[in-house]
Amino acid sequence: MSLSSRSTATRRAARIQRRLEADGQRTGAVGAMTAATALERDDGVVTGNVSEFRRVDGVRVAPY
């Protein structure tokens, strides 16, 4: 991942955190950054914490 795409993902992660907090939901920086990176790369997230990522619009989530 290039520096410019990391900074784009970082900005997107901040927007994700603000949106969730505005809806009364909290998320950590790592979860927000993971979701943002997946969205930027058009990837999904494979996780044991499905509910954390299903709250983020557009993120494809697969449980393990």
N, CA, C and O atoms as a CHARMM CRD file, in Angstrom:
* protein
*
  256
    1    1 MET  N      0.85200  -1.16300   0.00000 PROA 1      0.00000
    2    1 MET  CA     0.00000   0.00000   0.00000 PROA 1      0.00000
    3    1 MET  C      0.89900   1.22700   0.00000 PROA 1      0.00000
    4    1 MET  O      1.82700   1.32400   0.80300 PROA 1      0.00000
    5    2 SER  N      0.62900   2.14400  -0.88500 PROA 2      0.00000
    6    2 SER  CA     1.45100   3.35100  -0.98400 PROA 2      0.00000
    7    2 SER  C      1.10400   4.35200   0.11500 PROA 2      0.00000
    8    2 SER  O      0.06800   4.24300   0.77100 PROA 2      0.00000
    9    3 LEU  N      1.98000   5.31600   0.29800 PROA 3      0.00000
   10    3 LEU  CA     1.75600   6.34500   1.31200 PROA 3      0.00000
   11    3 LEU  C      0.46900   7.10800   1.05000 PROA 3      0.00000
   12    3 LEU  O     -0.27800   7.38600   1.98900 PROA 3      0.00000
   13    4 SER  N      0.19200   7.45300  -0.19700 PROA 4      0.00000
   14    4 SER  CA    -1.02600   8.21200  -0.48900 PROA 4      0.00000
   15    4 SER  C     -2.27400   7.39300  -0.20300 PROA 4      0.00000
   16    4 SER  O     -3.26400   7.94500   0.27600 PROA 4      0.00000
   17    5 SER  N     -2.26100   6.08900  -0.48100 PROA 5      0.00000
   18    5 SER  CA    -3.43700   5.27700  -0.18300 PROA 5      0.00000
   19    5 SER  C     -3.59300   5.06700   1.31300 PROA 5      0.00000
   20    5 SER  O     -4.71700   4.93900   1.79900 PROA 5      0.00000
   21    6 ARG  N     -2.48200   5.03000   2.06300 PROA 6      0.00000
   22    6 ARG  CA    -2.58900   4.93500   3.52200 PROA 6      0.00000
   23    6 ARG  C     -3.23600   6.18700   4.07800 PROA 6      0.00000
   24    6 ARG  O     -4.07300   6.10500   4.97600 PROA 6      0.00000
   25    7 SER  N     -2.85800   7.35700   3.55300 PROA 7      0.00000
   26    7 SER  CA    -3.44800   8.56900   4.07000 PROA 7      0.00000
   27    7 SER  C     -4.90700   8.67500   3.69200 PROA 7      0.00000
   28    7 SER  O     -5.69800   9.22400   4.45900 PROA 7      0.00000
   29    8 THR  N     -5.29100   8.16300   2.52600 PROA 8      0.00000
   30    8 THR  CA    -6.70400   8.12400   2.15100 PROA 8      0.00000
   31    8 THR  C     -7.46400   7.19800   3.09300 PROA 8      0.00000
   32    8 THR  O     -8.55900   7.53400   3.54600 PROA 8      0.00000
   33    9 ALA  N     -6.89500   6.04200   3.38800 PROA 9      0.00000
   34    9 ALA  CA    -7.53300   5.10400   4.31400 PROA 9      0.00000
   35    9 ALA  C     -7.62800   5.70700   5.71200 PROA 9      0.00000
   36    9 ALA  O     -8.62000   5.49000   6.40800 PROA 9      0.00000
   37   10 THR  N     -6.62500   6.45100   6.13000 PROA 10     0.00000
   38   10 THR  CA    -6.65100   7.08900   7.44800 PROA 10     0.00000
   39   10 THR  C     -7.78600   8.10000   7.53000 PROA 10     0.00000
   40   10 THR  O     -8.50300   8.14500   8.53000 PROA 10     0.00000
   41   11 ARG  N     -7.95500   8.90300   6.50000 PROA 11     0.00000
   42   11 ARG  CA    -9.06300   9.87200   6.48500 PROA 11     0.00000
   43   11 ARG  C    -10.40800   9.15000   6.49300 PROA 11     0.00000
   44   11 ARG  O    -11.34200   9.57400   7.17400 PROA 11     0.00000
   45   12 ARG  N    -10.50000   8.07200   5.74400 PROA 12     0.00000
   46   12 ARG  CA   -11.74600   7.31000   5.70400 PROA 12     0.00000
   47   12 ARG  C    -12.01700   6.68000   7.06600 PROA 12     0.00000
   48   12 ARG  O    -13.16500   6.64600   7.50900 PROA 12     0.00000
   49   13 ALA  N    -10.98900   6.18700   7.73100 PROA 13     0.00000
   50   13 ALA  CA   -11.15600   5.60600   9.06900 PROA 13     0.00000
   51   13 ALA  C    -11.70300   6.64700  10.04300 PROA 13     0.00000
   52   13 ALA  O    -12.57000   6.33900  10.86100 PROA 13     0.00000
   53   14 ALA  N    -11.20300   7.86500   9.95800 PROA 14     0.00000
   54   14 ALA  CA   -11.70100   8.93800  10.82700 PROA 14     0.00000
   55   14 ALA  C    -13.17400   9.21000  10.54700 PROA 14     0.00000
   56   14 ALA  O    -13.95000   9.42100  11.47900 PROA 14     0.00000
   57   15 ARG  N    -13.56800   9.20700   9.27800 PROA 15     0.00000
   58   15 ARG  CA   -14.98200   9.41200   8.93300 PROA 15     0.00000
   59   15 ARG  C    -15.84200   8.27000   9.46900 PROA 15     0.00000
   60   15 ARG  O    -16.94700   8.50000   9.95900 PROA 15     0.00000
   61   16 ILE  N    -15.33800   7.04200   9.37700 PROA 16     0.00000
   62   16 ILE  CA   -16.07300   5.88600   9.89600 PROA 16     0.00000
   63   16 ILE  C    -16.28600   6.04700  11.39500 PROA 16     0.00000
   64   16 ILE  O    -17.39600   5.85500  11.89100 PROA 16     0.00000
   65   17 GLN  N    -15.22600   6.40100  12.11800 PROA 17     0.00000
   66   17 GLN  CA   -15.34900   6.58500  13.56600 PROA 17     0.00000
   67   17 GLN  C    -16.34800   7.68700  13.90000 PROA 17     0.00000
   68   17 GLN  O    -17.18300   7.50900  14.78700 PROA 17     0.00000
   69   18 ARG  N    -16.27900   8.81300  13.21000 PROA 18     0.00000
   70   18 ARG  CA   -17.21700   9.91400  13.47900 PROA 18     0.00000
   71   18 ARG  C    -18.65700   9.49300  13.20400 PROA 18     0.00000
   72   18 ARG  O    -19.55400   9.80400  13.98700 PROA 18     0.00000
   73   19 ARG  N    -18.88100   8.78600  12.10000 PROA 19     0.00000
   74   19 ARG  CA   -20.23200   8.35300  11.74600 PROA 19     0.00000
   75   19 ARG  C    -20.78800   7.39400  12.79600 PROA 19     0.00000
   76   19 ARG  O    -21.93500   7.53300  13.22200 PROA 19     0.00000
   77   20 LEU  N    -19.98500   6.43400  13.20900 PROA 20     0.00000
   78   20 LEU  CA   -20.45100   5.48200  14.21400 PROA 20     0.00000
   79   20 LEU  C    -20.72100   6.17700  15.54400 PROA 20     0.00000
   80   20 LEU  O    -21.72900   5.90300  16.19400 PROA 20     0.00000
   81   21 GLU  N    -19.83400   7.06600  15.94700 PROA 21     0.00000
   82   21 GLU  CA   -20.02800   7.78900  17.20500 PROA 21     0.00000
   83   21 GLU  C    -21.26800   8.67200  17.14200 PROA 21     0.00000
   84   21 GLU  O    -21.97100   8.81100  18.14300 PROA 21     0.00000
   85   22 ALA  N    -21.54800   9.26800  15.99400 PROA 22     0.00000
   86   22 ALA  CA   -22.75800  10.08400  15.83600 PROA 22     0.00000
   87   22 ALA  C    -24.01400   9.23100  15.99300 PROA 22     0.00000
   88   22 ALA  O    -25.05900   9.72600  16.41400 PROA 22     0.00000
   89   23 ASP  N    -23.90600   7.95100  15.65400 PROA 23     0.00000
   90   23 ASP  CA   -25.02000   7.01300  15.81100 PROA 23     0.00000
   91   23 ASP  C    -25.03900   6.36000  17.18700 PROA 23     0.00000
   92   23 ASP  O    -25.83800   5.45700  17.43700 PROA 23     0.00000
   93   24 GLY  N    -24.16000   6.81400  18.08100 PROA 24     0.00000
   94   24 GLY  CA   -24.11300   6.27000  19.43500 PROA 24     0.00000
   95   24 GLY  C    -23.36300   4.95900  19.54600 PROA 24     0.00000
   96   24 GLY  O    -23.50200   4.24800  20.54200 PROA 24     0.00000
   97   25 GLN  N    -22.57400   4.63000  18.54300 PROA 25     0.00000
   98   25 GLN  CA   -21.79000   3.39500  18.55600 PROA 25     0.00000
   99   25 GLN  C    -20.31900   3.75400  18.63700 PROA 25     0.00000
  100   25 GLN  O    -19.89200   4.77600  18.10000 PROA 25     0.00000
  101   26 ARG  N    -19.56200   2.93500  19.29300 PROA 26     0.00000
  102   26 ARG  CA   -18.12400   3.18700  19.40900 PROA 26     0.00000
  103   26 ARG  C    -17.37200   2.12300  18.63400 PROA 26     0.00000
  104   26 ARG  O    -17.82100   0.98400  18.50400 PROA 26     0.00000
  105   27 THR  N    -16.23400   2.51600  18.13000 PROA 27     0.00000
  106   27 THR  CA   -15.33100   1.56400  17.48800 PROA 27     0.00000
  107   27 THR  C    -13.91100   2.02700  17.74300 PROA 27     0.00000
  108   27 THR  O    -13.64600   3.22200  17.87700 PROA 27     0.00000
  109   28 GLY  N    -13.02500   1.09500  17.80700 PROA 28     0.00000
  110   28 GLY  CA   -11.63100   1.44200  18.02500 PROA 28     0.00000
  111   28 GLY  C    -10.95200   1.88100  16.74100 PROA 28     0.00000
  112   28 GLY  O    -11.46700   1.67100  15.64300 PROA 28     0.00000
  113   29 ALA  N     -9.79800   2.48900  16.89400 PROA 29     0.00000
  114   29 ALA  CA    -9.04100   2.97600  15.74200 PROA 29     0.00000
  115   29 ALA  C     -8.60800   1.83000  14.83500 PROA 29     0.00000
  116   29 ALA  O     -8.60600   1.97400  13.61200 PROA 29     0.00000
  117   30 VAL  N     -8.24400   0.69800  15.42100 PROA 30     0.00000
  118   30 VAL  CA    -7.78300  -0.43600  14.60900 PROA 30     0.00000
  119   30 VAL  C     -8.92900  -0.98100  13.75800 PROA 30     0.00000
  120   30 VAL  O     -8.74300  -1.25500  12.57300 PROA 30     0.00000
  121   31 GLY  N    -10.09700  -1.13900  14.34700 PROA 31     0.00000
  122   31 GLY  CA   -11.25400  -1.61900  13.58800 PROA 31     0.00000
  123   31 GLY  C    -11.64600  -0.66300  12.48000 PROA 31     0.00000
  124   31 GLY  O    -11.95100  -1.08700  11.36500 PROA 31     0.00000
  125   32 ALA  N    -11.63800   0.63200  12.78400 PROA 32     0.00000
  126   32 ALA  CA   -11.97800   1.63900  11.77500 PROA 32     0.00000
  127   32 ALA  C    -10.95500   1.63000  10.64500 PROA 32     0.00000
  128   32 ALA  O    -11.32300   1.74200   9.47600 PROA 32     0.00000
  129   33 MET  N     -9.68500   1.49900  10.98300 PROA 33     0.00000
  130   33 MET  CA    -8.63600   1.48000   9.95500 PROA 33     0.00000
  131   33 MET  C     -8.72400   0.21100   9.11200 PROA 33     0.00000
  132   33 MET  O     -8.50200   0.25300   7.90200 PROA 33     0.00000
  133   34 THR  N     -9.04300  -0.90900   9.74000 PROA 34     0.00000
  134   34 THR  CA    -9.20500  -2.16300   9.00000 PROA 34     0.00000
  135   34 THR  C    -10.35700  -2.04100   8.00800 PROA 34     0.00000
  136   34 THR  O    -10.22500  -2.42600   6.84700 PROA 34     0.00000
  137   35 ALA  N    -11.48200  -1.50800   8.46700 PROA 35     0.00000
  138   35 ALA  CA   -12.64200  -1.32200   7.59100 PROA 35     0.00000
  139   35 ALA  C    -12.31500  -0.35800   6.45800 PROA 35     0.00000
  140   35 ALA  O    -12.65700  -0.61700   5.30500 PROA 35     0.00000
  141   36 ALA  N    -11.65900   0.74500   6.77800 PROA 36     0.00000
  142   36 ALA  CA   -11.31300   1.74500   5.76700 PROA 36     0.00000
  143   36 ALA  C    -10.36500   1.16700   4.72400 PROA 36     0.00000
  144   36 ALA  O    -10.52200   1.42600   3.53100 PROA 36     0.00000
  145   37 THR  N     -9.39700   0.39700   5.16100 PROA 37     0.00000
  146   37 THR  CA    -8.44600  -0.21300   4.23100 PROA 37     0.00000
  147   37 THR  C     -9.15800  -1.19900   3.31300 PROA 37     0.00000
  148   37 THR  O     -8.89200  -1.23900   2.11200 PROA 37     0.00000
  149   38 ALA  N    -10.06000  -1.99200   3.87700 PROA 38     0.00000
  150   38 ALA  CA   -10.82700  -2.93300   3.05600 PROA 38     0.00000
  151   38 ALA  C    -11.63900  -2.18900   2.00300 PROA 38     0.00000
  152   38 ALA  O    -11.69100  -2.61000   0.84700 PROA 38     0.00000
  153   39 LEU  N    -12.26900  -1.09300   2.39000 PROA 39     0.00000
  154   39 LEU  CA   -13.05200  -0.30900   1.43700 PROA 39     0.00000
  155   39 LEU  C    -12.16500   0.30400   0.35800 PROA 39     0.00000
  156   39 LEU  O    -12.51400   0.27700  -0.82300 PROA 39     0.00000
  157   40 GLU  N    -11.03100   0.85000   0.75400 PROA 40     0.00000
  158   40 GLU  CA   -10.11600   1.47200  -0.21400 PROA 40     0.00000
  159   40 GLU  C     -9.57900   0.45700  -1.21800 PROA 40     0.00000
  160   40 GLU  O     -9.36700   0.78200  -2.38600 PROA 40     0.00000
  161   41 ARG  N     -9.36200  -0.76200  -0.76100 PROA 41     0.00000
  162   41 ARG  CA    -8.77900  -1.79100  -1.63200 PROA 41     0.00000
  163   41 ARG  C     -9.83200  -2.66100  -2.30400 PROA 41     0.00000
  164   41 ARG  O     -9.50200  -3.57400  -3.06200 PROA 41     0.00000
  165   42 ASP  N    -11.11300  -2.37300  -2.02000 PROA 42     0.00000
  166   42 ASP  CA   -12.22000  -3.18400  -2.51900 PROA 42     0.00000
  167   42 ASP  C    -12.05100  -4.64200  -2.10200 PROA 42     0.00000
  168   42 ASP  O    -12.26400  -5.56100  -2.89300 PROA 42     0.00000
  169   43 ASP  N    -11.66300  -4.83000  -0.84500 PROA 43     0.00000
  170   43 ASP  CA   -11.49400  -6.14800  -0.23800 PROA 43     0.00000
  171   43 ASP  C    -12.56700  -6.35900   0.81700 PROA 43     0.00000
  172   43 ASP  O    -13.33400  -5.45100   1.13800 PROA 43     0.00000
  173   44 GLY  N    -12.60700  -7.55600   1.34000 PROA 44     0.00000
  174   44 GLY  CA   -13.47500  -7.86400   2.46100 PROA 44     0.00000
  175   44 GLY  C    -12.64100  -8.03100   3.71600 PROA 44     0.00000
  176   44 GLY  O    -11.41400  -7.93800   3.69000 PROA 44     0.00000
  177   45 VAL  N    -13.33700  -8.28100   4.81300 PROA 45     0.00000
  178   45 VAL  CA   -12.69300  -8.51600   6.10300 PROA 45     0.00000
  179   45 VAL  C    -13.11800  -9.89600   6.58100 PROA 45     0.00000
  180   45 VAL  O    -14.31000 -10.19700   6.62400 PROA 45     0.00000
  181   46 VAL  N    -12.15900 -10.73300   6.93800 PROA 46     0.00000
  182   46 VAL  CA   -12.42900 -12.03100   7.54700 PROA 46     0.00000
  183   46 VAL  C    -12.14000 -11.86600   9.02500 PROA 46     0.00000
  184   46 VAL  O    -11.02200 -11.52200   9.40700 PROA 46     0.00000
  185   47 THR  N    -13.15300 -12.11200   9.86800 PROA 47     0.00000
  186   47 THR  CA   -13.01600 -11.78800  11.28000 PROA 47     0.00000
  187   47 THR  C    -13.87100 -12.68500  12.16500 PROA 47     0.00000
  188   47 THR  O    -14.86600 -13.26000  11.72300 PROA 47     0.00000
  189   48 GLY  N    -13.47000 -12.78900  13.39500 PROA 48     0.00000
  190   48 GLY  CA   -14.28100 -13.44500  14.40800 PROA 48     0.00000
  191   48 GLY  C    -15.23100 -12.46100  15.07600 PROA 48     0.00000
  192   48 GLY  O    -16.07000 -12.85700  15.88500 PROA 48     0.00000
  193   49 ASN  N    -15.10200 -11.18500  14.74300 PROA 49     0.00000
  194   49 ASN  CA   -15.91000 -10.12400  15.33500 PROA 49     0.00000
  195   49 ASN  C    -16.77700  -9.48900  14.24100 PROA 49     0.00000
  196   49 ASN  O    -16.62600  -8.31100  13.91700 PROA 49     0.00000
  197   50 VAL  N    -17.66900 -10.27700  13.69100 PROA 50     0.00000
  198   50 VAL  CA   -18.48200  -9.86200  12.54900 PROA 50     0.00000
  199   50 VAL  C    -19.29300  -8.60600  12.85200 PROA 50     0.00000
  200   50 VAL  O    -19.38500  -7.71400  12.00900 PROA 50     0.00000
  201   51 SER  N    -19.87700  -8.52400  14.03600 PROA 51     0.00000
  202   51 SER  CA   -20.75200  -7.38700  14.36100 PROA 51     0.00000
  203   51 SER  C    -20.00600  -6.05600  14.31900 PROA 51     0.00000
  204   51 SER  O    -20.60600  -5.02800  14.00400 PROA 51     0.00000
  205   52 GLU  N    -18.72000  -6.05600  14.62700 PROA 52     0.00000
  206   52 GLU  CA   -17.91700  -4.82400  14.59100 PROA 52     0.00000
  207   52 GLU  C    -17.87600  -4.23400  13.18200 PROA 52     0.00000
  208   52 GLU  O    -17.95600  -3.01800  13.01300 PROA 52     0.00000
  209   53 PHE  N    -17.75500  -5.08600  12.18600 PROA 53     0.00000
  210   53 PHE  CA   -17.57200  -4.60900  10.82200 PROA 53     0.00000
  211   53 PHE  C    -18.87200  -4.49400  10.04000 PROA 53     0.00000
  212   53 PHE  O    -18.93100  -3.75200   9.05900 PROA 53     0.00000
  213   54 ARG  N    -19.89500  -5.19500  10.44200 PROA 54     0.00000
  214   54 ARG  CA   -21.18400  -5.08200   9.74900 PROA 54     0.00000
  215   54 ARG  C    -21.80700  -3.70700   9.95500 PROA 54     0.00000
  216   54 ARG  O    -22.69600  -3.31100   9.20100 PROA 54     0.00000
  217   55 ARG  N    -21.35700  -2.98700  10.95400 PROA 55     0.00000
  218   55 ARG  CA   -21.88100  -1.63900  11.21200 PROA 55     0.00000
  219   55 ARG  C    -21.35500  -0.62200  10.20700 PROA 55     0.00000
  220   55 ARG  O    -21.85900   0.49900  10.13900 PROA 55     0.00000
  221   56 VAL  N    -20.35700  -0.99900   9.43500 PROA 56     0.00000
  222   56 VAL  CA   -19.73800  -0.07900   8.47500 PROA 56     0.00000
  223   56 VAL  C    -20.29400  -0.37300   7.08200 PROA 56     0.00000
  224   56 VAL  O    -20.07300  -1.44900   6.52600 PROA 56     0.00000
  225   57 ASP  N    -21.01500   0.59600   6.53300 PROA 57     0.00000
  226   57 ASP  CA   -21.62300   0.42500   5.21300 PROA 57     0.00000
  227   57 ASP  C    -20.57300   0.10500   4.15300 PROA 57     0.00000
  228   57 ASP  O    -19.53600   0.76200   4.05300 PROA 57     0.00000
  229   58 GLY  N    -20.87500  -0.92300   3.36900 PROA 58     0.00000
  230   58 GLY  CA   -20.02900  -1.24600   2.23300 PROA 58     0.00000
  231   58 GLY  C    -18.94100  -2.26700   2.49000 PROA 58     0.00000
  232   58 GLY  O    -18.33500  -2.76800   1.54300 PROA 58     0.00000
  233   59 VAL  N    -18.67600  -2.59100   3.75300 PROA 59     0.00000
  234   59 VAL  CA   -17.61700  -3.56500   4.05600 PROA 59     0.00000
  235   59 VAL  C    -18.19100  -4.97500   3.92600 PROA 59     0.00000
  236   59 VAL  O    -19.19200  -5.31400   4.55500 PROA 59     0.00000
  237   60 ARG  N    -17.54100  -5.78000   3.10400 PROA 60     0.00000
  238   60 ARG  CA   -17.91900  -7.18900   2.99700 PROA 60     0.00000
  239   60 ARG  C    -17.25700  -7.93700   4.14800 PROA 60     0.00000
  240   60 ARG  O    -16.05000  -7.82400   4.36300 PROA 60     0.00000
  241   61 VAL  N    -18.05900  -8.70000   4.88500 PROA 61     0.00000
  242   61 VAL  CA   -17.55900  -9.37200   6.08700 PROA 61     0.00000
  243   61 VAL  C    -17.79000 -10.86900   5.95500 PROA 61     0.00000
  244   61 VAL  O    -18.87200 -11.31300   5.57200 PROA 61     0.00000
  245   62 ALA  N    -16.75900 -11.64100   6.27900 PROA 62     0.00000
  246   62 ALA  CA   -16.86600 -13.09700   6.30300 PROA 62     0.00000
  247   62 ALA  C    -16.40200 -13.58100   7.67300 PROA 62     0.00000
  248   62 ALA  O    -15.31100 -13.22500   8.11800 PROA 62     0.00000
  249   63 PRO  N    -17.22500 -14.39200   8.34500 PROA 63     0.00000
  250   63 PRO  CA   -16.81400 -14.91400   9.64700 PROA 63     0.00000
  251   63 PRO  C    -15.79600 -16.04000   9.49400 PROA 63     0.00000
  252   63 PRO  O    -15.72900 -16.69900   8.45600 PROA 63     0.00000
  253   64 TYR  N    -15.01500 -16.24500  10.53300 PROA 64     0.00000
  254   64 TYR  CA   -14.14200 -17.42200  10.55200 PROA 64     0.00000
  255   64 TYR  C    -14.38600 -18.18700  11.81300 PROA 64     0.00000
  256   64 TYR  O    -13.75600 -19.22000  12.03900 PROA 64     0.00000
